[in-house]
Amino acid sequence: MSIVQKFQQVIELQFSAKGVNTPRLNSGASLDAFSAIESLIQEPLPSGFKELYEFADGQSAEEEPVFLGDGFMSLQQITHQLQFSWSLVKPTNRQIPDPERSEQLIREIIAFYTSKAPKAKLFGLKKAWYKMEFSCGDGSFGGPYLYETEATSSKERTILKIDYTDYQKITPTIQALKKLEESSFNWDEMEFVLYENGHYTVERKDYNLNDPENFSSVPEGAVKRIYFHYKWLPLFEDFGGNYIGIDLDPDTAGQKGQVIVFGRDEEVLTVLAPSLDAFFDKVLADLSSGSSVLLQSERHVHDLLRKL
């Protein structure tokens, strides 16, 4: 039985058990449609993947999810996810490509926050504030926190309230800075410390998403313990940022082409099968058993698949 026939049977067994019509899939993809994904994964696509997508390029969002509650992703959706995975990759030698332009944008950001800070009263001897701390990224803002004096602790600091509509005014500047430095530095957020006398420090920071301590692999050493990888090729999505896909860069105890679960909420990176073909065999065996675990439980299908 071909991989397409197995996939069709998986779909048919699910929906015949429900007594409803099988959802429609998209038309198959042309051969040249695979080139964008091959460029992102930096190698040829697996033959089973291409065979599946020549049959159907995912499914429409209007149709009921065809894989046990998970949607069958289109090449466009896969491309978007892989681009996100690439966005997490940091350059080896990080540098600022145009320091003068970066500094200009940084000063614009500082001027925005300074304009929102309280001012000292005319002829007043006491400064309105000593220090301000804030962070910003593409679509994210932290703080700003005001420290009244040098002795003010983090517990005593106050937050400076800024209207959301005001943040929209500075967002294009932050995005311009992010874009300017993306290819050569690719920071996640900028942390600012601004003093009332005009001095300031700026630090480019990364989110600690790929800390191995946050993840485990089952079996141990089979899947790389990271958040996302541009060589993890997603096929099915739970619409919450979690995926079932093909691992093209396994860890030392893994096998290239193994099917894994990964995503935003997946801390236990689990091998479901050694290949896509074997994965469909495992699912078909359960659906055809007469006492299917996958059809009878209300639990998340990714957790159920781990138990097969």
ABEGO torsion letter per residue (X at the ends): XBAAAAAAAAAAAAAAAAGBBBBBBBBBBBAAAAAAAAAAAGBBBBAAAAAAAAABBEBBAABBBABGGBBBBBAAAAAAAAAAAAAABBBABBBBABAAAAAAAAAAAAAAAAAABBBBBBGBABBABABBBBBBBBGBBBOBBBBABAABBAAABBBBBBBAAAAAAAAAAAAAAAAAAAAAAGBABBBBBBBAAGBBBBBBBBBBAABAAABBBOBBGABBBBABBAABBBABBAGAGBBBBBBABBBAABBBGBBBBBEAABABBBBABABAAAAAAAAAAAAAAGBBAAAABABBAAAAAAAX
